[in-house]
């Protein structure tokens, strides 16, 4: 079997949201009648239509097939050259596959959306809104952020002042608004302002908001203080004008007794003891491990009034309860949020973590049932990074039994935040979805049982983990 093919043209250009057509010519150079099936392959295959999808050719004859490309006007249609190919499978000789290749250049387009969260902020000395900037185009967006208002009433501290956003991603910019004039007394005042997204060669994108400045002291307190001051001045004036004459009989009684009031009074002879000084530092805290000591609150208190603090439910506690109700494969998990502590344990695809991009996950607690245990490792922030990536913890933590807690990361104060993780299980398949700061939820990834493993999150040293989902 022999087949000759040609793409006309071999390279084409198309605008996102538009369409273009490429013609595929082919000749049956063999000596038998054959039927050919056509299938687009490559990253732009979902936007490629082939007409007709099959073609029957006699020996020595030529046929044509039209390839129509319709990339959408979305960030998925990446700007620049995009290689494509068409797989041609002959019916008579299916093993003799031909794959002609071409190149489709998608033109760039820019679309930016920005929103203040919240649009109105309140404060006496400072307001702290956040600006969400979404790149809806198909090229990297580079922009700077500036603030302005009528009358120059506010000072602006914007961080970061410049952003680079990949197609389909978003960035959050923190702004601090500081009024140049403090309102000591009086009603609230509205101060409209604008944050501008500035791009090279494009008009600024203004986003308007309002800073509601409150007075330092409320009006009722100013009125109350004024009334108290007026009453105090009135009382003082009356006291000065009508000061009563006060007489005492003590002097007369002393005279009657023959004692002079000019004689010095006897001084006390008792010495005053010196103030006590600390001679020993407080003892270090002692970890209480017994039930009696915990109930006594560490000693020195009443055992009747103190109660032991309940331990938080771990992932293993949750998965045991779930497996008791529904025997089978389950996974439960929880996250440690820096400054907030452990979240409640959730199971089988529910989200755990935080919706606040400013907060960071520093540890995860995972437990499985019906899956022969789990093994995991944390990818954490590296303050000494030179390549923009974090680093793995020194070793994996492996739990070979079901219904047992597995911990990665650290819940200690000041522990580095996690940017990603790796996990595998003893049997079946495990899947994950993760969200990092400034980004939306990523796509779901899955991996079979060990030795294969699954990675979630990112290697980017500046994108901490904020939420995760697991299923088995």
Secondary structure, 3 states (H helix, E strand, C coil): CCEEEEEECCEEEECCCCCEEEEEEEEECCCCCEEEEEEEECCCHHHEEEECCEEEECCCCEEEEEEEECCCCCCCCCCEEEEEEEEEEECCCCCCCEEEEEEEEECCCCCEEEEEECCEEEECCCECCEEEEEECCCCCEEEEEEEECCCCCEEEEEECCEEEECCCCEEEEEEEEEECCCCCCCCCEEEEEEEEEECCCCCCEEEEEEEEECCCCCHHHHHHHHHHHHHHHHHHHHHHHCCCCCCCCHHHHHHHHCCCCCCCCCCCCCCCCCCCCCCCCCCCCCCCCCHHHHHCCCCCCCCCCCCCCCCCCCHHHHHHHHHHHCCCCEEEEEEEECCCEECCCEECCCCEECCCCCCCEEEEEEEEECCCCEEEEEEECCCCCCCCECEECCCCEEECCCCCCEEEECCCCCCCCEEEEEEEECCCEEEEEEEECCCCCCCCEEEECCCCCEEEECCECCCCEEEEEEEC
